Amino acid sequence: MQSINWVQMYRQFQYLLKEFYTAPYRQELAREKRDQDDLFMLLVFSEMMGVPNPVSFYTLELLPLIYEDFHQWHQRMGMDQSPLEQIRCC
């Protein structure tokens, strides 16, 4: 008589549940990843060709909002001091 391998059965059940829930969205997630990669490629290529990024002008408006969180961010990233000379928070 064979013994039942519960660990293997649990892992198989876990795999099947994951497939059941993620399979319908796999194509949409792949499409979204492709769109993000295309946008990144466009930004990198335009920067390489010398075309200014129009988004940088609009991000200036966000600086006052993220200034308060900047100190916690650079500490989480492992930087003791602010990496930017323009922003002194320490």
VOTORLO-270724 format. One line per 8 residues: for each residue x, y, z of C-alpha. Coordinates in nm, 2 decimals. Layout:
N
X:Y:Z  ...
! end
This chain:
90
0.00:0.00:0.00  0.14:0.34:-0.10  0.15:0.62:0.15  -0.01:0.95:0.06  0.24:1.23:0.02  0.04:1.52:0.17  0.31:1.78:0.10  0.31:1.70:-0.27
-0.07:1.70:-0.29  -0.08:2.04:-0.11  0.17:2.19:-0.35  -0.02:2.05:-0.65  -0.34:2.20:-0.52  -0.17:2.53:-0.45  -0.04:2.54:-0.81  -0.38:2.46:-0.95
-0.55:2.73:-0.75  -0.28:2.98:-0.86  -0.34:2.88:-1.23  -0.71:2.90:-1.18  -0.70:3.26:-1.06  -0.42:3.40:-1.28  -0.48:3.23:-1.61  -0.77:3.47:-1.72
-0.54:3.77:-1.66  -0.22:3.64:-1.81  -0.27:3.79:-2.15  -0.38:4.13:-2.01  -0.08:4.14:-1.78  0.16:4.06:-2.06  0.00:4.33:-2.28  0.04:4.59:-1.99
0.41:4.48:-1.94  0.47:4.52:-2.31  0.31:4.87:-2.31  0.53:4.98:-2.01  0.84:4.84:-2.18  0.75:5.03:-2.50  0.71:5.36:-2.30  1.04:5.30:-2.13
1.21:5.24:-2.46  1.06:5.55:-2.61  1.18:5.76:-2.31  1.53:5.62:-2.32  1.56:5.65:-2.70  1.43:6.01:-2.70  1.68:6.10:-2.42  1.96:5.94:-2.63
1.86:6.14:-2.94  1.85:6.47:-2.74  1.47:6.52:-2.73  1.38:6.67:-2.40  1.13:6.48:-2.19  0.81:6.68:-2.16  0.71:6.51:-1.84  1.00:6.66:-1.64
0.83:7.00:-1.66  0.52:6.87:-1.50  0.70:6.67:-1.23  0.83:7.00:-1.08  0.48:7.06:-0.95  0.51:6.73:-0.75  0.83:6.82:-0.57  0.66:6.99:-0.27
0.44:6.69:-0.23  0.72:6.44:-0.22  0.97:6.65:-0.02  0.83:6.53:0.31  0.87:6.16:0.21  1.21:6.21:0.05  1.41:6.16:0.38  1.24:5.82:0.46
1.29:5.71:0.10  1.66:5.77:0.08  1.71:5.61:0.42  1.52:5.30:0.30  1.74:5.29:-0.01  2.05:5.27:0.22  2.17:5.63:0.17  2.27:5.80:0.49
2.27:6.15:0.34  2.05:6.30:0.06  2.19:6.20:-0.28  2.08:6.53:-0.43  2.26:6.86:-0.36  1.95:7.06:-0.42  1.75:6.87:-0.15  1.90:6.88:0.20
1.69:6.70:0.45  1.94:6.56:0.69
! end
